[in-house]
Amino acid sequence: MKNIPEYFGSLVFDDRVMKANLSDEVYRSLKKTIDEGARLDSKLADAVAGAMKDWAVSHGATHFTHWFQPLTGVTAEKHDSFIEKAPDGRVIMEFSGKELIQGEPDASSFPSGGLRATFEARGYTAWDPTSYAFIKDSTLYIPTAFCSYGGDALDKKTPLLRSMAALNVQAKRILKLFGQDDVKWVHTYVGPEQEYFLVDREMYNRRKDLIFTGRTLFGAKPPKGQEMDDHYFGTIKPRVKEFMEELNEELWKLGIFAKTEHNEVAPAQHELAPIFTTANQATDHNQLTMEVMQKVASRHGLVCLLHEKPFAGVNGSGKHNNWSIATDNGTNLLKPGETPHENAQFLLFLCAVIQAVDDYQDLLRLSVATAGNDHRLGANEAPPAVVSIFLGDELTAVLDAIETDAPYSGSEKKQLKLGVDVLPRFFRDTTDRNRTSPFAFTGNKFEFRMLGSSNSIACANIMLNSAVAESLRQYADELEKAENFESALHDLIQKVIREHKRIIFNGNGYDDAWIREATEKRGLLNLRTTPDCMPHLLDEKNVKMLTAHKVFSEAELRSRCEIMLENYCKTVNIEGLTMVSMTKKEILPAMEAYVGELASGAVAKKNVDPDLDCGYEKSLLRSLSALMLQIHNAADELEKALVHLKTLSGVEETAFAIRDGILPKMATLRVAADEAETLTAAKFWPFPTYEELLFGVR
């Protein structure tokens, strides 16, 4: 039996390794940088680099890389070996502090959104000591930030670290007002639940849509999908269990706190959830998790699909971002305690989140906006595109009492009695779970459910951290100058509840009546697609807030708006081109072959007996012939529309043209092709069906 505590983190240059391999002086300095954000003494970098290299080489590493997260949505790396030329012509293994602290990848091939010209190639990576280095594939990976020659952030890590610093500053101002002068830092902690599909690799390789886009662009509904609810939490199939066991082992070696695994709702769908860690480390860990999932799946003859909606008509995959705030002394600032109505500090931080989500609902929505996630939001497995907060009955009653200055009688914990003596009795949680809510309070944290499964969690946490920091700044500015703190605190909490209660909704988010109420009565935003929401990044209030907290510069915001819209356009354009290609090269030829066999069969029957009625063949031939013409025309229309996109000038104009023109044409083509699949004999259909993909892994 494997000793998990013994090998957990064995490939990570973590606190245990640093303490064992660094001098006390170097260790204390590095530890202060990691825990408190103090600037690292560059004079100590050589000592850290030497120890890091010796440890890595002892574990078989031959190379190192600065590992960063550009605006492509995936990670990037350039590998250099440790070898240096020795005077005698041989080589020695060296790694300097300069190499540790700074790298210089070519930045010209990464998205910049106009921050620099293509010929301006120089970029820099800078070591992030708050996220541990690790070994993977005989290479020492050093987590880094990535910026341009001019100092603009070209990655997702840099603004995430800035947002964490902003929230830390404002939260400590609030805690000081409550007499907590000894708090050194406040961090946000995240536990992202990762959903994914596993399909057979041989079938995957026969689907050009999966290869090029990550989702099926065609596919008729199988006789059985998820309607029996028999896959969720069901027995894990042997092949999948073997994959999960190896995945856990690989993740645990990398110090990733993989905790919970189970079958999800849709056939072939599964979930992995980790233990919480800091938002920065959680982001790095989640990027690693997605990469390792795909590598391990390949070893088992599988492919891991991380697209938000790989199959139409069944649940898509999300990434629930469980978010909390805690101090260095272990206090969770979102924990209500036994009497939340008496916990003023908790209520103020709760109000900060409520106000942040209301004031910046557009930023939260656009932080999860992608072409893939547009297919998922608002469907039966995901929250709607309208942002709201679920608090549960007790907290809502507490806030109602505060708003009206009414006494709060409290609520006793109810003991659940299951009616069988041998079963234990236990207390019911004070809040239920609302899976239809985009942003739900779940006891001592908030669960932001709108993220798509392939999203980097950095974007959502940047906006969430920044928005909450802004709420706390406003509160600190007001309370620090108050003559009577208690009275001012009461009035402030009451005012926030009155002004922002519209964002609280404890009902069914899937109900059409709620969408009407949210938009028509409460004035909440319903930003249904990426083109709808992304331009809001440049709204005056958003630019003002994000630049004031130094999370982004205005130039960085403009570049990100451009990059995200451009990514949306490129993604859908690739999907459209793939549909046209599959239609002309696979679907129509397959139908033509089947029609030919049907016609030949009818002729053969007539040759045997001229009086035979070939009604079946004639009816099917008419249907297929009509569909072939319909599919051909729809593919031509789509192809023409894709060509027309090239004539449009701006990325925003192109994005709206895709939303209003390309996507409807893609839907029209799919409907006809999916109907054709149901009429075409299985041996003629050119690629694996939903039935084969969803139920092919046993």
Secondary structure, DSSP 8 states (H G I E B T S, - for coil): ---HHHHTTTTB--HHHHHHHS-HHHHHHHHHHHHH-----GGGHHHHHHHHHHHHHHTT--EEEEEB-BTTSS-B--EEESEEE-TTS-EEE---HHHHHEE--B-TTS--TTSS-TT--BEEEEE-TTS--EEETTEEEEEEEEEETTS-B-BSHHHHHHHHHHHHHHHHHHHHHTT-TT---EEEEEEEEEEEEEEEHHHHTT-HHHHHHSS-S-----S-SSTT--STT----HHHHHHHHHHHHHHHHTT--EEEEEE-SSTTEEEEEE--EEHHHHHHHHHHHHHHHHHHHHHTTEEEE--S-SSTTS---BEEEEEEEEETTS-BTT---S-GGG-HHHHHHHHHHHHHHHHTHHHHHHTT--HHHHTTTTSTTS--SB--EE--HHHHHHHHHHHHT---------EE--S-TTS--EE--SS---TT-SEEE-SSSEEE---BTTS-HHHHHHHHHHHHHHHHHHHHHHHHT-SSHHHHHHHHHHHHHHHHGGGB--S-TT-HHHHHIIIIIS---B--SHHHHGGGGGSHHHHHHHHHTTS--HHHHHHHHHHHHHHHHHHHHHHHHHHHHHIIIIIHHHHHHHHHHHHHHHHHHHHH-TT---HHHHHHHHHHHHHHHHHHHHHHHHHHHHHHHTT--SHHHHHHHIIIIIHHHHHHHHHHHHHHHHHS-TTT-SS--HHHHHH---
